[in-house]
Amino acid sequence: MRARSRAVLPAAVLLAVAGCGAGSGDDSADAWTFTDDLGTRISLDAAPQRIAASKDVAAALADMGLGDRVVAVFGKPDNPDPDLGLQSPDLDLSTVDDVTGAAESGTLDVEALAATRPDLVVTTHYVGDALSFIDPDTRARVEKAYPVAAVTYDGETVDGIIDNAERLATALGADPATFEDDHAALAAAGDRLRVAARAAGDPTLVATSTTPDLLYVANPSAYGDLRYLREEVGLDVVEPDERDLDEGVYWDAVSWENADTYDVDVAMWDTREGRQHLERLQDQPIWARTTAARDDAYLPWRFEVAPSARGYADVLDAYADDLRTLGKG
């Protein structure tokens, strides 16, 4: 049923997707081909009906009307705070097999995956050749047995991430006309967030994560959601000096002794693993000197988002509500 080939293709070709046999070289009217964001070309006898996906992609497919195709999910454990975790109202996770392995990284379990008999495995991609939640050893085994497609976030802003997910969904049979309401909702959510920021005095913000030894300050140019907040919504998300980026392009890692280097009005905290990053910020005496700490001005930086227009609209609405709450404080 499967035949795969990897090729380095021009950008214009990467944007092309053929369904129902177009360009596949197969005489079957039902044949399906797709070239993913990394240039992997997948050819199947028919469009996939049973999909195993990372939890974020699964939620996005459900948002775009394909939730009934998802038979398995994998990825990091669910957020201990459900309000901060991945929101997928159109995907009932209780009816879907979770094939995540025991590893904390959330990598999938190959044996559990096999029991769900997927036609296609889909995950996300951020940097290099690595796939999210599929470690190299596991990847070799999975790619021998199943076609694997990636939705990339690398170098993308929110619009690009959504386009990538929609291109896959369209190839799988979703109707692009049904995306229009969600795009309108995204634009409206951006407007509401803009108004909320203005009402809050257009505060300066910094996005953070933590370890016991370090404060990590995010580079908004490296994160699609933060770029969108800066460039499309107009929020003043502080960008570290390029000379200070010592964790690739993503972070400025600052010792807690220098945690007041970024004195901003509002601190966004990494919501992965619940509230531990917020609690760590609140426990640090040097950080306590900052304006954000003195004013108890913290916003959850919602990492777990479905890469769909609806998913990001929900997140922007949540940010608007969060800013209004700060304003009332």
C-alpha positions in Angstrom: 0.0 0.0 0.0 2.8 2.4 0.7 5.7 3.8 -1.3 7.8 6.7 0.1 10.6 8.8 -1.3 12.4 11.8 0.1 13.6 14.5 -2.1 14.8 18.1 -1.9 12.2 20.0 -3.9 11.8 23.6 -4.9 9.5 25.7 -2.7 6.8 25.9 -5.4 6.7 22.1 -5.6 6.5 21.8 -1.9 3.3 23.8 -1.9 1.7 21.5 -4.4 -0.4 18.6 -3.3 -2.1 16.1 -5.4 -5.1 14.0 -4.4 -7.2 11.4 -6.1 -4.3 10.2 -8.2 -3.3 13.5 -9.7 0.4 13.4 -10.4 0.8 10.1 -8.7 1.5 8.0 -11.7 -1.1 5.5 -10.4 -4.0 4.5 -12.6 -6.4 4.2 -9.7 -8.9 7.0 -9.4 -8.6 6.8 -5.6 -4.8 7.0 -5.3 -3.6 9.7 -3.0 -0.3 11.6 -2.9 1.0 14.3 -0.6 4.3 16.1 -0.2 4.7 17.4 3.4 6.5 20.5 4.7 9.8 18.7 4.8 9.6 17.4 1.3 8.6 13.9 2.1 6.3 12.5 -0.7 3.7 10.0 0.4 1.8 7.9 -2.1 -1.1 5.6 -1.0 -3.8 3.6 -2.7 -6.4 5.9 -1.2 -6.7 8.9 1.1 -5.9 7.9 4.7 -8.9 7.1 6.8 -7.1 6.1 10.0 -4.7 8.8 11.3 -2.3 8.7 14.3 -1.3 12.2 15.2 0.5 14.3 17.8 -2.1 15.7 20.1 -1.8 19.3 18.7 -2.2 18.1 15.1 -5.0 15.8 16.1 -6.8 18.8 17.7 -6.3 20.9 14.5 -7.6 18.1 12.3 -10.7 17.9 14.5 -11.1 21.7 14.2 -11.1 21.3 10.4 -13.7 18.6 10.4 -11.5 15.5 10.4 -11.8 14.4 14.0 -13.4 11.1 12.9 -10.2 10.1 11.1 -8.1 10.3 14.2 -7.6 6.9 15.8 -4.6 7.5 18.0 -2.7 10.4 19.6 0.7 10.8 21.1 2.8 13.5 22.8 3.6 14.9 26.2 1.3 14.0 29.1 -1.8 16.1 29.5 -1.3 19.4 31.3 -2.0 18.9 35.0 -4.1 22.1 34.8 -6.8 21.4 32.1 -7.5 25.1 31.6 -3.9 25.6 30.4 -3.7 22.4 28.3 -4.6 21.7 24.7 -8.2 22.6 24.0 -9.9 20.4 21.4 -13.7 20.6 21.7 -14.2 18.7 18.5 -12.0 15.7 19.5 -13.2 13.4 22.3 -9.8 12.1 23.5 -11.7 9.5 25.6 -12.6 7.7 22.4 -9.1 7.8 21.0 -6.2 5.5 21.8 -3.2 7.3 23.4 -0.1 5.6 22.0 2.4 7.7 23.9 5.4 5.8 25.4 6.5 6.0 28.9 9.3 8.5 28.2 8.8 12.0 29.6 9.5 13.4 26.1 6.2 12.0 24.9 7.6 9.9 22.1 5.2 7.4 20.7 5.1 3.7 21.5 5.5 1.6 18.3 3.7 -1.5 19.6 0.7 0.5 20.8 0.7 2.4 17.5 0.5 -0.9 15.6 -2.6 -1.9 17.4 -4.5 1.1 16.1 -3.6 0.2 12.4 -3.0 3.8 11.1 -2.8 4.6 7.4 -0.8 7.8 8.2 1.2 9.2 11.1 1.4 13.0 11.5 3.5 15.1 13.9 5.0 18.6 14.1 8.5 19.8 13.2 10.5 22.7 14.7 14.1 22.6 13.8 16.6 20.5 11.8 15.5 17.0 10.8 14.0 16.1 14.1 10.3 15.2 14.4 8.3 16.1 17.5 7.6 13.1 19.9 9.3 10.6 17.6 12.9 10.0 18.7 15.5 8.8 16.1 15.4 5.2 17.0 11.6 5.1 17.1 11.4 7.1 13.9 13.4 4.5 12.0 10.9 1.8 13.1 7.9 3.9 12.4 8.9 5.0 8.9 9.5 1.4 7.9 5.9 0.5 8.7 3.9 3.7 8.1 4.0 6.9 6.0 4.9 9.9 8.2 4.0 13.5 7.5 5.2 16.6 9.3 3.6 20.0 9.8 6.4 22.5 10.4 6.6 25.5 12.7 10.2 26.2 11.7 10.6 29.9 10.7 6.8 30.3 10.5 4.5 32.9 12.1 1.0 31.9 13.0 -0.4 32.4 9.5 2.3 30.1 8.1 1.7 27.4 10.7 -2.1 27.5 10.0 -1.5 27.3 6.3 0.7 24.2 6.7 -1.9 22.4 8.7 -4.7 23.5 6.4 -2.8 22.2 3.4 -2.6 18.8 5.0 -6.3 18.9 6.0 -7.4 19.9 2.5 -5.4 17.0 1.0 -7.1 14.7 3.4 -10.5 15.9 2.2 -11.4 18.9 4.4 -13.4 21.6 2.6 -11.4 24.9 2.6 -14.6 26.9 2.6 -15.3 25.7 6.1 -12.1 27.4 7.3 -13.4 30.9 6.6 -15.4 31.3 9.8 -12.4 30.3 11.9 -10.2 32.8 10.1 -12.7 35.5 10.8 -12.7 34.5 14.4 -8.9 34.7 14.5 -9.0 38.3 13.1 -11.7 39.3 15.6 -9.7 37.8 18.4 -6.7 39.8 17.4 -8.8 42.9 17.4 -10.1 42.1 20.9 -6.6 41.5 22.2 -5.4 44.8 20.7 -8.2 46.7 22.5 -7.4 44.9 25.7 -3.7 45.8 25.5 -4.6 49.4 24.9 -6.9 49.4 27.9 -4.1 48.0 30.0 -1.8 50.8 28.9 0.1 48.9 26.2 2.4 47.1 28.6 5.8 45.7 27.8 5.9 41.9 28.0 8.5 39.2 28.2 7.9 35.5 27.6 9.7 33.2 30.0 10.5 29.6 31.0 12.5 28.4 33.9 14.8 25.8 35.4 15.9 25.7 39.0 19.2 27.4 37.9 18.1 29.7 35.0 15.5 32.1 33.8 14.9 31.7 30.0 13.7 34.7 28.1 12.2 33.9 24.8 13.2 35.5 21.5 9.9 36.4 19.9 11.4 36.2 16.4 11.9 32.5 16.9 8.4 31.7 18.1 5.5 31.9 15.6 2.9 32.9 18.3 5.1 35.6 19.8 6.0 37.0 16.4 2.3 37.2 15.7 1.7 39.1 18.9 4.4 41.6 18.0 3.9 42.0 14.3 0.2 41.4 13.7 -1.4 42.3 17.0 1.1 45.0 17.9 1.9 43.9 21.5 5.3 45.1 22.9 6.9 41.8 23.5 10.5 42.5 24.4 13.2 40.9 22.2 16.6 39.9 23.7 19.7 41.4 22.1 21.0 39.0 19.5 24.3 38.9 21.3 22.6 37.4 24.3 21.0 34.5 22.6 23.0 31.6 24.0 20.4 28.9 23.6 20.4 28.8 19.8 18.0 31.4 18.4 15.3 30.7 21.0 16.4 31.9 24.4 18.5 34.2 26.4 19.5 32.1 29.5 19.9 34.3 32.5 21.1 33.3 36.0 18.7 34.0 38.7 21.2 36.4 40.2 20.6 38.6 37.1 16.9 37.9 36.8 16.0 41.6 37.0 17.7 42.2 33.7 14.4 42.2 32.0 12.3 44.7 34.0 9.0 44.7 32.1 5.3 45.4 33.0 4.0 41.9 32.4 5.7 38.4 32.4 4.3 35.6 30.4 5.1 32.2 31.9 5.4 28.8 30.2 2.3 26.8 30.8 3.8 23.4 30.0 3.7 21.2 33.1 1.1 23.3 34.8 2.0 26.3 37.0 5.5 25.2 38.0 7.2 28.0 36.0 5.0 30.7 37.5 5.7 29.4 41.0 9.4 29.4 40.3 9.3 33.0 39.1 7.3 34.0 42.2 9.9 32.3 44.5 12.9 34.2 43.2 14.1 37.2 45.3 16.0 39.0 42.5 13.1 38.6 40.1 10.9 40.1 42.8 12.5 43.4 42.1 10.9 43.7 38.6 7.8 45.7 37.9 5.9 42.6 36.8 6.7 40.8 40.1 5.9 43.8 42.2 2.5 44.2 40.4 1.9 40.5 40.3 1.4 40.9 36.6 1.7 37.5 35.1 0.0 36.0 32.0 0.1 32.3 31.0 2.1 31.8 27.8 -0.1 29.1 26.3 2.3 26.7 24.6 -0.2 23.9 23.9 -2.2 25.2 20.9 -3.9 23.4 18.0 -2.2 24.7 14.8 -5.5 25.8 13.3 -7.2 29.2 12.9 -9.7 28.2 15.6 -7.0 27.0 17.9 -5.1 30.3 17.7 -8.3 32.4 17.9 -9.1 30.7 21.2 -5.7 31.5 22.5 -5.8 35.2 21.5 -9.2 35.4 23.2 -7.7 33.9 26.3 -4.9 36.5 26.2 -7.4 39.3 25.9 -9.3 38.0 28.9 -6.1 37.6 30.8 -5.1 41.2 30.1 -8.5 42.5 31.1 -8.1 40.6 34.4 -4.8 42.3 35.0 -6.4 45.7 34.3 -9.0 45.1 36.9 -6.3 44.2 39.4 
